[in-house]
């Protein structure tokens, strides 16, 4: 689970995985996608619908 402000966010990178029983929603679209190697934004994935 990622926070909304990457530079200043306490999210699962800090407190670990979120237990399944605490998940109440389901992702439906890609909000932000960066290539893990180049760190460039992958514009073709922005707002892509998830199946």
N, C-alpha and C positions, 0 to 999 in steps of 0.2 A: 504494500500500500504506500503510495507516494503522496507527499504533501503538495499543497498548491503553490508554495513558494520554495522552489528547489534550494536556493541559496540560504534560506533561513527557515528550515522546516524540521520538526522532530517527527519523523515518520519511521516506517519499518526498517530503514537503514540503521536506525539508532536503537529501537526497542524490539527488533526481531519480527518474526512472522506473526501475523494476526490469526488467532484461533478461528477455525471455520464457524463455530457457533456465534461469533460476533459479526459475521458478514451478513448484512441485511439487504444488500442490493446486488445488482449484476451489471457489469460493464456492457455497454452497447456500441460504443464508438471509440476509436483511437483519438486521444486528445493531443498527444505530443509523441513524436517518434524521432529518435536520434540514432544514427549509425553508431554502434558501439566502438568501432575502430577510429573512424574519422571524426566522430562527434558532430557531423553535419546533420541538419534537420532533413528528415525524409519526407518531403512535401507530398509525395504521392500517397502517403499513409494517413495524413491528417484528416480527421473526421471519417475515416473508413469505417464502415459498418462491420461489427463483429458478429460472427455466426454463433 
